[in-house]
Amino acid sequence: MERSDVTYEQCKFLREMRALRNLDKNTISLDETWINQNYTVSKCRVDSNAGKAVGVRVPTGKGARLILLHAGTRNGFVPGATLVFQAKNVSDYHDQMNAITLEKWFQTQLLPNIPPSSIIVMANASYHPRKIHKPPTSASYKATIREWLEKKGGTVPEGLLKAELIHLVTRHVADADTNFVINRTASEHRHRVVCLPPYHCQYNPIEQIWAQVKGYVSKRNTFRIADLKPLVHESISNITAENWKDAVRHTEKLQEDDAKRDVLIDHFLDSFTITLTSSDEDSS
């Protein structure tokens, strides 16, 4: 979290969100999570008078997995935006929760149900973004690389080696504004996507909402996959507007506190200098 590139993304995000809040824009928070079939509380109360230990008997293994995708505002979940489905591969839910799934949900369930000119806050996970014009790689043919560069308006000298062409691609990608399908789709509908800085999921209010959803499920789970999906929908329906308001207030305060802290640290580090000089008397 303290890497210079991550710090830059954090500062940019905090400034942008503060400016958007001042404009009183409607903010949508979206994210996905998952719940395993055998998900339950980690501890439970035991009746010491029962003669034997009484606790939660959990089946071995994690069982099947449900993937949840949703979005919300300070007034509650976005109506009609619930997506709950069973993952086919329990080892890694990212195989199913990928860019294609996200884009379809984004276009069919989210955009039709949110107010005009909304700000959409989401994580910039590696499996989320899909570039509109994916740049070529070292595995591409030289002719393909040259054609891509020329379409971008660059002048490509004759006689360049493949390594030199790839270097031009890298420079172009670094200098250009990254354009993703999600961002363009949102822009076409007059919305704006703001990506969370890496390793800062705590800036997304829906993270607290997911914790409440999972907490509800963990206390009522029957460990049967047929019961889990209805239970998840029941848990989502029990989240109130006040729950969302509390989560948004907490997140906004966290962002403001971090922004003030970063200013203080930056001012301190700029004025705090240690000069190391060699000494003839004490070489150690």
Summary of the structure (lengths in Angstrom):
residues: 284
radius of gyration: 24.7
end to end distance: 34.5
largest distance: 86.3
contacts: 740
relative contact order: 0.16
helix: 45%
strand: 12%
